[in-house]
Amino acid sequence: MAIEIYYTLESDKSPRKWRDSDISCGGSMAIFMGFMWWMEEKYLPSLPAPYGIKSDRYYSRSTASLSWAKGTGEHPIQEVWDLQLSPNATHAERLTMASMMDRGYFLASDYPKIESAWLEVACAMNKKGVEEAFKCLIEAIYKVIREIPGIHSIAINWTSVACFYESYGKTDKKCYDFVADNAKVESQFTKTNV
């Protein structure tokens, strides 16, 4: 599955119109799923083994979500998503997870913060395919910024299987700046630690 990159222009009036950069890259599974599995195993205990089987194997929320039926309680993966608000996770991990949220975008001027977080996470994950996928995504975004003047914001569609416009809409009206949102989370941690 391809990772697609969309953008808005400074010249647009609010709400800004999303445009397809026609620049994409591979690595959706390596980055998105690899990161989520890594975060889960790093911070959350294994789910109980199914059917009461005794095992040292790690039972994942991601796997449990495949058989989850709507209306049977909280979605199993929600506990993983909640790590973006956890003081146990690093700032880079929280910002990386925020970058994967639906309807999230970032200002082009904030891109160095995201690149730094992605590289820190890729290094910590220490998996060759993941690091290469992150670097490919980083270069694809730089290509968009270099080739298209006047970019205001950028959104990432992590999987080309789901239509970008169905996920985000045709404008940024229902979208949010995930870097600014993450800054609020980080300031709460700073206040708590003072």
C-alpha positions in Angstrom: 0.0 0.0 0.0 1.3 3.4 -0.9 1.6 6.4 1.5 0.1 9.4 -0.3 1.0 13.0 0.4 -1.6 15.9 0.2 -1.1 19.6 0.7 -2.8 23.0 1.0 -1.4 26.3 -0.2 -0.7 29.5 1.8 -2.8 31.4 -0.9 -5.9 29.4 -0.1 -8.6 31.0 2.0 -9.8 29.0 5.0 -10.9 26.3 4.9 -8.0 25.4 2.6 -8.4 23.0 -0.3 -6.5 19.7 -0.2 -4.5 18.9 -3.3 -2.9 15.6 -4.4 0.9 16.0 -4.6 1.0 13.0 -7.0 4.1 12.0 -5.0 3.8 8.8 -2.9 6.1 6.1 -1.5 5.8 2.6 -0.2 6.3 1.6 3.4 2.8 1.9 4.8 2.8 -1.5 6.5 6.4 -1.2 7.7 5.9 2.3 9.3 2.3 2.3 10.4 1.8 -1.3 11.5 5.4 -1.8 12.5 5.3 1.2 14.7 2.0 0.3 16.3 3.1 -3.2 17.1 6.4 -2.0 18.5 4.7 0.6 20.7 2.2 -2.1 22.0 4.9 -4.6 22.9 7.1 -1.9 24.4 4.5 -0.4 26.7 1.6 -2.8 27.2 1.5 -6.3 28.7 0.3 -9.2 26.5 -3.4 -9.9 26.4 -4.4 -13.1 28.1 -3.9 -16.1 25.8 -7.1 -17.2 24.1 -9.0 -20.2 25.5 -6.9 -20.2 28.7 -3.8 -21.6 26.9 -0.6 -21.2 28.9 2.0 -19.5 26.7 4.9 -17.1 26.9 3.9 -15.7 23.5 2.8 -12.0 23.3 -0.8 -11.7 22.4 -1.4 -8.5 20.5 -4.3 -6.0 20.6 -3.8 -5.6 16.9 -4.5 -9.3 16.4 -7.5 -9.2 18.8 -9.0 -6.3 16.8 -9.4 -8.6 13.8 -12.1 -10.6 15.6 -13.6 -7.6 17.6 -17.3 -7.2 17.1 -18.8 -3.7 17.3 -20.7 -3.2 20.5 -18.6 -5.7 22.5 -16.8 -3.1 24.5 -13.8 -0.8 23.7 -11.9 -1.6 20.5 -8.8 -3.5 21.5 -6.4 -1.2 19.7 -7.7 1.9 21.6 -5.3 1.1 24.4 -2.4 1.4 21.9 -3.8 4.7 20.6 -4.0 6.0 24.1 -0.2 5.8 24.4 0.0 9.1 22.5 -1.2 10.6 25.8 1.1 8.5 28.0 3.9 10.1 30.0 5.7 6.7 29.7 6.1 7.2 25.9 8.8 9.6 24.6 8.0 12.9 23.0 9.2 11.4 19.6 6.9 8.4 20.0 3.9 10.6 20.9 4.5 12.9 18.0 5.0 9.9 15.6 1.7 8.4 16.8 0.0 11.8 16.4 1.2 11.9 12.8 -0.7 8.7 12.1 -4.1 10.0 13.2 -7.0 10.4 10.8 -7.6 14.0 9.7 -4.3 15.2 11.1 -2.0 17.5 9.2 1.1 19.6 9.9 2.3 23.0 8.8 5.2 22.8 6.3 7.2 25.0 8.8 6.9 22.2 11.4 8.2 19.5 9.2 11.7 19.4 10.8 10.1 18.5 14.2 8.3 15.6 12.6 11.4 14.4 10.6 13.4 14.5 13.8 10.8 12.4 15.7 10.5 9.9 12.9 14.2 9.4 12.7 14.5 9.0 16.5 11.7 6.4 16.5 13.1 4.5 13.5 16.5 4.4 15.2 14.9 3.1 18.5 12.9 0.5 16.6 16.2 -0.8 15.1 14.5 -2.6 12.2 16.2 -2.1 8.8 13.0 -2.1 6.7 11.3 0.4 9.0 14.2 2.8 8.9 14.4 2.6 5.1 10.6 3.2 4.9 10.8 6.3 7.2 13.7 7.7 5.2 11.7 7.1 1.9 8.7 9.0 3.4 11.0 11.8 4.6 12.5 12.2 1.2 9.1 12.1 -0.5 7.8 15.0 1.8 11.0 17.0 1.1 10.3 16.5 -2.6 6.8 17.9 -2.3 8.1 20.9 -0.4 10.9 21.5 -2.9 8.7 21.1 -6.0 5.6 22.9 -4.9 6.0 26.5 -3.8 3.8 28.1 -1.2 2.8 25.0 0.7 0.8 25.7 3.9 0.2 22.3 5.3 0.7 18.6 4.5 -1.4 15.6 5.3 -0.4 12.0 5.0 -2.8 9.3 3.8 -1.1 6.2 5.3 -2.9 3.8 3.1 -3.9 4.3 -0.5 -6.6 1.6 0.0 -8.7 4.2 2.0 -9.7 7.2 -0.1 -8.0 10.3 1.1 -11.0 12.6 0.5 -13.3 10.2 2.4 -11.0 10.3 5.3 -10.1 14.0 5.3 -12.7 15.7 3.2 -12.0 18.0 0.3 -10.8 20.9 2.6 -9.1 21.1 5.9 -12.3 22.3 7.6 -12.7 19.1 9.7 -8.9 18.5 10.1 -6.5 19.6 12.8 -2.8 20.5 13.2 -1.4 17.5 15.0 1.8 19.2 15.9 -0.1 22.0 17.7 -2.3 19.3 19.3 0.8 17.4 20.5 2.3 20.6 21.9 -0.7 20.9 24.2 -0.1 17.4 25.4 3.6 18.0 25.9 2.9 21.3 27.9 0.6 19.3 30.2 3.5 16.9 30.9 5.8 19.9 31.6 3.3 21.4 34.0 2.9 18.1 35.8 6.7 17.6 36.2 7.4 21.1 37.5 
